[in-house]
Amino acid sequence: MLKINLPLPVLKVIVCVLCFFALGSTSQKMTGEEIEKYIQKKLKRNDQLLRINGKNLGDEGVGYLAKSPLLKTVSTLILYKGNFGDEGVRMLAESENLRQLKALYLENNNITDKGAEYISRSQSLSGLKVLNLYHNQITDKGASSIADSDTLSQLEELNLNYNQIHGSGAIALTHSIKLKNLKSIQLTYNPIEKSGKDAWKRFQLMELLKELDRTNKLNEVGARLIGDLGVDVLLQSPFANKLEILDLKNNDLTDEAVIALSQSKKLEQLVSLNLSKNNITDTGAKALAQSSSLGKLKRLDLNYNRIGDAGALAIAQSPYFANLESLKLGQNKIGTEGAQALSESKTLKNLIHPVFGFY
């Protein structure tokens, strides 16, 4: 038999570690008296904020907390790693002492769909603007119950990171007609399927557009719209018709996005369109050339794409590009035929700069 001789201090450390894992890392549950003293001490510093981190409250302790009249002044309640589940949530949701609550953080607990349902039906929590349920056990069912809530109409921020949401819950939240004030949905570290991810991304992009419009920064939209999906969201929004300048360079766009841009009646006010450094081919170039909505364009940048002679010929013959003063087609696949067509174009007479320059 192999014998290992270890120093006594090392053996003590090993024994302590083994006891820790054998007995569990959770501390002894707090009594009602301990909870009362603890929250009294906390609220002396700030009677609007109560943060209880890493205390073993359990459902019973949360129930005691919910009954305490000391919570009537609290607008932000944080119960992090409290070792409680749905029953504790039920008592919070039914508490008459939490009607003034604006933010509720219940991170790292054992809350399931049932707990989410309690919150979604709670009259006492109807004033919530922030709800954080990070790292619990909520699935699509719980997310959907929140989306369908008649009482959470003031909710602005919802954190469901690190739960078990697959798709339908994400779609329900992003399409909710009852959560009209919801601006932020966090769903990171969930096993979300593509349909749910797309719905979530669309929601985020639409909220971005609202914020850019509110701050008069719509002209910066291109810096945040990535891919064809972003263009689709933009064109479905009520903000596209306000744009005069649209910079979508280096956005990984395909012909599909360019066709959508070309066919949209919402871009009739555009005077500048930058589509450089994307994946546009002759198909996209032809769509642009055939667009009657882009007749006001003065600047069109198509540098660094995949446009060949056919696309160049379509642009040269377009009856809608007569107002162009700047046309960029450098670093494409245009040969002699396309270059000659552009040079001899009867509509591109107002160009100030060379077509293949990098000014």
Secondary structure, DSSP 4 states (H G I P E B T S, - for coil): -------HHHHHHHHHHHHHHHH-SPPPPPPHHHHHHHHHHHHHH-TTEEEEES---HHHHHHHHHH-GGGGG-SEEEEES---BHHHHHHHHH-GGGTT--EEE--SSB--HHHHHHHHH-STTTT-SEEE--SS--BHHHHHHHHT-SS-TT--EEE--SSB--SHHHHHHHT-SS-TT--EEE-TTS---HHHHHHHHHHHHHHHHHHHHHTT-GGGGGGT--HHHHHHHHHHSTTGGG-SEEE-TTS---HHHHHHHHH-GGGTT-SEEE--SS---HHHHHHHHT-GGGTT-SEEE--SS---HHHHHHHHH-TT-TT-SEEE--SS---HHHHHHHHT-SS-----S-TT---
